[in-house]
């Protein structure tokens, strides 16, 4: 038919490959056109199939006649022109807050960005257009990760002291990393698989109940030592755990307890306790504002990920039983957590 082309077997195979899996939509459309011309379809039919103009068909056909199928393999020289205000909006989101422009809001919304764009540059776009632009620029709407702002000026010095303790620990002494974790009857909400367009539900008991577990991770073995749950996170809970450590680690002359800087870890009751048992227990404090330096925090993370997120327990007794059963099934042995900790280096 007039206007058609005749592809060789090799050219047809190459055009099919580009059409089916090139990843470049523009090149795939051009390959599709060549395949349709090779089949003898008229310009009118191709224009209806591809929603294109006759000029475009003539242009692609001319490129094939001049360069063969190779022109489809050349990198595209077309560059999308990015409107200048896209760059401005991206800078606002990355480097500024609404309060820098006199707004009370603490975070950006698509509607607020659209309003500010019109105010500053006279460009009027809808909130939905702004949302599409943000996605095109690589931004997503998600929860940020909280990080601790202050830092301990003695961070390096305290870590060196603890490393030195662990490296030179006598055989008749033991070191443990201690911390508390809260267990809530109201489940922590975490991501899970669900059908698109539907939102899974996690029933909650309504009135929340809390229990606090006090535990220690033995540095030498990775064994986790847990005390019975308490109703309050205070000095009494901490001292009961120290009694538990003295009983369960009675084969060691001294127990080094490495813990965070919670106020009840360094209060009057603890000092009075150490006056009596200081020959058996010595407390060492980790750097302030540095939970990542305590390896037992990873144990608590695994506990929440495995048990407490989206749980369906109807009573605190049922939930605590699941928690302790999970620890028993893991043999209270978290050597991998200990070895992955930065202090192990």
Backbone torsions as a table, in degrees:
resi	resn	phi	psi	omega
1	UNK	NA	145.7	-177.8
2	UNK	-61.2	133.0	179.9
3	UNK	94.4	-10.1	-178.8
4	UNK	-80.6	166.9	175.8
5	UNK	-125.6	167.6	-179.6
6	UNK	-126.5	106.7	178.6
7	UNK	-82.7	145.7	172.0
8	UNK	-76.0	169.4	179.5
9	UNK	-60.2	-40.3	179.5
10	UNK	-67.4	-40.8	179.2
11	UNK	-66.1	-39.2	179.1
12	UNK	-64.4	-40.7	179.1
13	UNK	-64.5	-42.1	179.3
14	UNK	-65.6	-41.3	179.5
15	UNK	-65.0	-38.9	177.5
16	UNK	-64.2	-40.1	179.4
17	UNK	-63.1	-42.9	179.1
18	UNK	-67.2	-40.0	-178.2
19	UNK	-66.0	-36.7	-173.8
20	UNK	-88.6	-25.9	-173.2
21	UNK	-154.1	30.3	-178.2
22	UNK	-75.9	-28.0	-174.6
23	UNK	82.7	-8.6	177.8
24	UNK	-107.4	106.7	-174.7
25	UNK	-61.4	-35.7	-178.2
26	UNK	-67.4	-45.5	179.4
27	UNK	-67.4	-36.9	178.6
28	UNK	-62.7	-37.8	179.1
29	UNK	-67.7	-38.8	177.9
30	UNK	-65.9	-40.5	177.7
31	UNK	-64.6	-38.6	177.2
32	UNK	-59.1	-42.8	178.9
33	UNK	-61.0	-45.0	-179.7
34	UNK	-62.1	-38.4	178.8
35	UNK	-65.8	-37.9	178.5
36	UNK	-69.0	-39.8	176.2
37	UNK	-64.1	-37.5	178.7
38	UNK	-64.3	-27.7	178.6
39	UNK	-80.7	-5.0	176.5
40	UNK	87.2	15.3	-179.9
41	UNK	-73.0	148.2	-179.9
42	UNK	-76.5	161.3	177.4
43	UNK	-58.1	-41.4	-177.5
44	UNK	-60.9	-43.0	179.6
45	UNK	-66.2	-42.4	-179.7
46	UNK	-65.6	-38.5	178.5
47	UNK	-61.6	-35.4	178.1
48	UNK	-73.3	-37.2	-178.2
49	UNK	-72.2	-42.5	-174.0
50	UNK	-101.0	-1.8	-178.0
51	UNK	52.3	50.6	-176.8
52	UNK	-125.8	174.7	179.1
53	UNK	-98.3	162.4	177.8
54	UNK	-67.7	-32.2	178.8
55	UNK	-62.1	-39.5	179.6
56	UNK	-65.2	-41.2	178.9
57	UNK	-61.5	-44.6	-180.0
58	UNK	-62.6	-41.1	-178.8
59	UNK	-63.7	-44.6	-180.0
60	UNK	-67.2	-39.0	178.8
61	UNK	-63.1	-39.2	179.3
62	UNK	-65.2	-41.9	178.7
63	UNK	-61.4	-39.2	178.2
64	UNK	-65.1	-42.0	-178.4
65	UNK	-67.5	-29.0	-179.5
66	UNK	-84.6	-40.3	-171.8
67	UNK	-118.6	-6.6	-174.6
68	UNK	74.8	-166.8	-177.5
69	UNK	-68.0	-12.7	-175.0
70	UNK	-62.7	-26.0	-176.3
71	UNK	-65.0	-21.4	177.5
72	UNK	-73.5	-19.5	-178.5
73	UNK	-92.5	-7.5	179.2
74	UNK	-76.5	143.9	178.2
75	UNK	-62.1	141.8	-179.1
76	UNK	-69.4	137.4	179.2
77	UNK	-95.5	-4.7	179.8
78	UNK	-73.8	132.5	177.3
79	UNK	-124.4	124.1	179.8
80	UNK	-66.9	133.1	178.9
81	UNK	-82.6	118.9	-179.9
82	UNK	-88.5	121.1	177.6
83	UNK	-56.6	143.7	-174.9
84	UNK	-61.5	-30.8	-176.5
85	UNK	-72.3	-18.8	173.8
86	UNK	-62.8	-41.9	179.7
87	UNK	-66.1	-39.4	179.5
88	UNK	-63.2	-46.5	-179.3
89	UNK	-63.1	-41.7	178.9
90	UNK	-60.6	-39.1	177.5
91	UNK	-65.3	-39.6	177.9
92	UNK	-60.9	-46.5	-175.3
93	UNK	-67.4	-37.8	-175.4
94	UNK	-80.7	-33.9	-168.3
95	UNK	-118.9	-13.5	-175.0
96	UNK	-122.8	168.2	170.5
97	UNK	-124.3	160.3	177.9
98	UNK	-56.4	-28.9	-178.9
99	UNK	-68.6	-21.3	175.0
100	UNK	-67.5	-16.9	-179.0
101	UNK	-112.4	14.0	175.5
102	UNK	90.8	7.5	177.6
103	UNK	-89.2	156.6	177.9
104	UNK	-82.3	-21.9	-175.3
105	UNK	-63.5	148.9	179.9
106	UNK	-97.9	-9.4	-179.2
107	UNK	-144.6	157.0	-176.6
108	UNK	-79.5	146.7	167.6
109	UNK	-126.1	161.7	179.2
110	UNK	-61.8	-40.4	-179.8
111	UNK	-65.1	-39.4	-179.8
112	UNK	-68.3	-39.6	177.6
113	UNK	-63.9	-40.4	177.9
114	UNK	-63.8	-40.4	178.8
115	UNK	-64.7	-44.0	-179.4
116	UNK	-67.3	-36.9	179.0
117	UNK	-61.9	-41.0	178.5
118	UNK	-68.7	-39.0	-178.9
119	UNK	-67.0	-42.3	-174.1
120	UNK	-85.4	-34.7	-171.9
121	UNK	-127.3	1.7	178.2
122	UNK	68.0	19.6	180.0
123	UNK	-100.3	121.3	-175.6
124	UNK	-103.8	116.0	175.0
125	UNK	-133.6	157.1	179.0
126	UNK	-81.3	165.0	177.6
127	UNK	-63.0	-36.0	179.9
128	UNK	-68.3	-38.4	175.2
129	UNK	-62.8	-43.1	178.7
130	UNK	-61.4	-39.5	179.8
131	UNK	-63.5	-42.5	178.5
132	UNK	-64.6	-39.2	179.1
133	UNK	-63.9	-42.7	179.7
134	UNK	-60.5	-42.2	177.6
135	UNK	-64.6	-39.7	179.5
136	UNK	-64.9	-31.9	179.5
137	UNK	-81.6	-1.8	176.6
138	UNK	98.3	7.6	179.7
139	UNK	-89.3	147.1	176.3
140	UNK	-132.4	155.9	178.2
141	UNK	-96.1	108.2	-177.4
142	UNK	-153.2	167.5	-178.5
143	UNK	-74.5	134.7	175.5
144	UNK	-75.0	166.2	178.3
145	UNK	-95.8	121.7	179.0
146	UNK	-71.4	138.5	176.4
147	UNK	-130.4	150.8	-179.3
148	UNK	-76.9	128.7	-178.1
149	UNK	-76.5	-57.4	-177.3
150	UNK	-68.8	158.2	175.6
151	UNK	-130.0	151.4	179.6
152	UNK	-81.9	121.8	178.9
153	UNK	-63.1	-21.3	179.5
154	UNK	-101.2	22.8	-175.6
155	UNK	-54.0	-55.9	-176.6
156	UNK	-63.3	-41.2	-178.1
157	UNK	-63.8	-42.9	-179.7
158	UNK	-67.1	-40.3	178.4
159	UNK	-65.8	-39.3	177.8
160	UNK	-61.8	-39.3	-179.6
161	UNK	-64.8	-40.9	-179.8
162	UNK	-70.8	-39.3	176.4
163	UNK	-60.8	-41.8	-179.8
164	UNK	-63.5	-39.2	177.8
165	UNK	-62.4	-46.0	-177.7
166	UNK	-68.6	-35.4	-177.9
167	UNK	-72.7	-26.4	-174.4
168	UNK	-118.1	29.6	-177.0
169	UNK	-72.5	122.7	178.0
170	UNK	-64.7	161.3	-177.6
171	UNK	-66.8	-24.7	-179.4
172	UNK	-96.9	14.2	176.0
173	UNK	-124.8	157.0	-177.4
174	UNK	-138.5	147.0	178.6
175	UNK	-118.1	139.1	178.1
176	UNK	-132.0	147.1	172.5
177	UNK	-100.2	119.6	-172.6
178	UNK	-109.8	148.1	174.8
179	UNK	-168.4	165.8	176.1
180	UNK	-113.2	153.3	176.4
181	UNK	-136.9	142.6	179.1
182	UNK	-98.0	141.7	177.0
183	UNK	-119.3	120.4	-175.4
184	UNK	-108.4	137.7	175.2
185	UNK	-68.1	-36.9	170.2
186	UNK	-68.8	117.2	-171.5
187	UNK	-67.2	145.3	166.7
188	UNK	-68.8	138.0	-177.9
189	UNK	-94.3	127.8	178.9
190	UNK	-133.0	164.6	-179.2
191	UNK	-66.1	147.5	174.6
192	UNK	-154.0	165.6	179.1
193	UNK	-73.3	138.3	176.2
194	UNK	-155.5	161.1	-179.8
195	UNK	-67.2	141.5	176.1
196	UNK	-59.0	134.8	180.0
197	UNK	87.1	-8.1	177.1
198	UNK	-120.3	148.0	179.1
199	UNK	-117.8	118.1	179.9
200	UNK	-64.6	154.8	-178.5
201	UNK	-116.0	140.8	175.5
202	UNK	-117.8	107.8	-178.9
203	UNK	-67.5	140.3	178.9
204	UNK	-117.9	149.6	-178.3
205	UNK	-71.9	-12.4	179.8
206	UNK	97.1	-74.2	178.8
207	UNK	-86.3	117.3	-176.3
208	UNK	-76.1	145.3	174.3
209	UNK	-127.6	137.3	-178.2
210	UNK	-119.5	145.6	168.6
211	UNK	-134.5	152.1	-177.5
212	UNK	-121.2	129.5	177.3
213	UNK	-104.9	134.1	176.9
214	UNK	-110.9	125.8	-176.6
215	UNK	-139.8	163.2	177.6
216	UNK	-138.0	137.3	178.2
217	UNK	-102.4	115.7	-179.0
218	UNK	-71.2	121.8	-174.1
219	UNK	-64.8	-38.2	-174.8
220	UNK	-70.8	-29.5	-172.7
221	UNK	-122.5	-20.5	-174.3
222	UNK	81.9	11.2	178.3
223	UNK	-75.2	138.0	178.4
224	UNK	-100.4	126.6	178.6
225	UNK	-109.4	120.7	-177.0
226	UNK	-114.9	143.6	172.1
227	UNK	-98.7	163.3	175.5
228	UNK	-58.8	148.7	-177.5
229	UNK	-64.9	147.3	177.8
230	UNK	-118.2	162.8	-179.9
231	UNK	-87.5	-17.0	-179.5
232	UNK	-132.8	148.0	175.1
233	UNK	-98.4	92.5	-172.8
234	UNK	-149.0	-170.6	-177.0
235	UNK	-65.1	-36.1	179.7
236	UNK	-60.4	-43.4	177.6
237	UNK	-61.3	-42.6	-179.3
238	UNK	-64.5	-44.6	-178.1
239	UNK	-69.0	-36.7	175.1
240	UNK	-61.6	-35.9	178.5
241	UNK	-70.3	-36.9	176.6
242	UNK	-63.0	-38.6	175.0
243	UNK	-61.5	-39.9	178.5
244	UNK	-62.9	-40.3	179.1
245	UNK	-65.3	-41.7	179.0
246	UNK	-61.1	-35.2	-179.0
247	UNK	-76.0	-45.4	-173.6
248	UNK	-81.1	-21.0	178.8
249	UNK	-114.3	37.3	-175.6
250	UNK	-70.4	-10.7	177.3
251	UNK	-77.2	-7.3	-179.7
252	UNK	-106.3	143.0	-179.3
253	UNK	-68.6	-38.6	-178.6
254	UNK	-139.9	144.1	178.7
255	UNK	-116.0	120.6	176.5
256	UNK	-95.6	114.8	-178.1
257	UNK	-100.9	114.3	-179.3
258	UNK	-102.6	119.1	-172.8
259	UNK	-142.1	175.1	179.2
260	UNK	-82.7	-173.2	-172.0
261	UNK	-100.7	32.8	175.2
262	UNK	-57.2	143.8	-174.8
263	UNK	-58.8	-37.9	-176.7
264	UNK	-77.3	-4.9	172.8
265	UNK	-81.2	-13.4	-175.3
266	UNK	-137.3	44.5	-177.2
267	UNK	-105.9	-178.6	-176.7
268	UNK	-61.5	-42.2	-179.1
269	UNK	-62.2	-38.3	178.7
270	UNK	-68.4	-40.2	178.9
271	UNK	-62.9	-41.2	178.2
272	UNK	-64.9	-37.9	178.0
273	UNK	-63.1	-42.0	-177.6
274	UNK	-71.9	-24.0	174.4
275	UNK	-61.8	-31.5	179.3
276	UNK	-89.8	-37.7	-172.5
277	UNK	-117.4	17.3	-179.4
278	UNK	-63.0	-22.4	177.9
279	UNK	-73.3	-18.2	179.1
280	UNK	-105.7	-29.8	-174.4
281	UNK	-127.0	132.1	174.3
282	UNK	-127.8	131.9	-176.2
283	UNK	-102.0	135.0	177.0
284	UNK	-124.0	138.2	-176.2
285	UNK	-105.1	133.8	175.1
286	UNK	-72.4	166.5	174.8
287	UNK	-58.4	148.2	177.7
288	UNK	-70.2	152.1	176.2
289	UNK	55.8	34.3	-177.0
290	UNK	-137.3	65.9	-179.8
291	UNK	-62.8	-22.4	-178.7
292	UNK	-67.2	-14.2	-179.9
293	UNK	-84.6	-3.8	179.6
294	UNK	-106.7	110.1	-174.7
295	UNK	-65.0	-21.1	-179.8
296	UNK	-68.7	-18.6	176.4
297	UNK	-60.5	-32.6	177.6
298	UNK	-68.8	-33.4	176.4
299	UNK	-63.9	-44.6	179.0
300	UNK	-63.8	-37.8	178.4
301	UNK	-60.3	-45.7	178.6
302	UNK	-63.8	-36.1	177.7
303	UNK	-60.6	-47.7	-179.3
304	UNK	-67.0	-42.0	-179.2
305	UNK	-64.3	-34.8	-174.2
306	UNK	-89.5	-38.2	-168.8
307	UNK	-114.8	-52.4	-165.4
308	UNK	-86.6	-20.2	178.5
309	UNK	-75.1	127.4	176.0
310	UNK	59.4	26.2	-179.1
311	UNK	-69.3	158.6	-177.7
312	UNK	-113.6	16.4	-177.7
313	UNK	-66.9	140.9	-178.6
314	UNK	-98.1	-10.4	179.5
315	UNK	-142.4	157.3	179.5
316	UNK	-66.5	-36.4	178.9
317	UNK	-60.2	-41.6	178.8
318	UNK	-64.1	-41.4	-179.3
319	UNK	-68.0	-44.4	179.5
320	UNK	-62.2	-37.6	178.0
321	UNK	-62.5	-41.7	176.9
322	UNK	-63.2	-40.8	-179.5
323	UNK	-61.6	-49.5	-177.6
324	UNK	-69.6	-32.4	176.9
325	UNK	-65.3	-39.4	178.8
326	UNK	-63.7	-41.4	177.9
327	UNK	-64.2	-41.1	179.6
328	UNK	-64.6	-40.7	179.4
329	UNK	-64.1	-27.7	176.0
330	UNK	-89.1	7.1	178.9
331	UNK	57.9	22.0	-179.1
332	UNK	50.7	34.6	-173.8
333	UNK	-122.5	111.7	-175.3
334	UNK	-126.2	50.8	-178.3
335	UNK	-63.0	-35.0	-179.4
336	UNK	-63.9	-40.6	176.7
337	UNK	-60.9	-43.3	-179.9
338	UNK	-63.2	-44.1	-176.3
339	UNK	-69.7	-28.0	179.5
340	UNK	-79.8	-7.9	-176.8
341	UNK	-74.9	146.7	-175.7
342	UNK	-61.2	-30.2	-177.3
343	UNK	-68.8	-15.2	-178.4
344	UNK	-74.0	-15.0	-176.7
345	UNK	-68.7	NA	NA
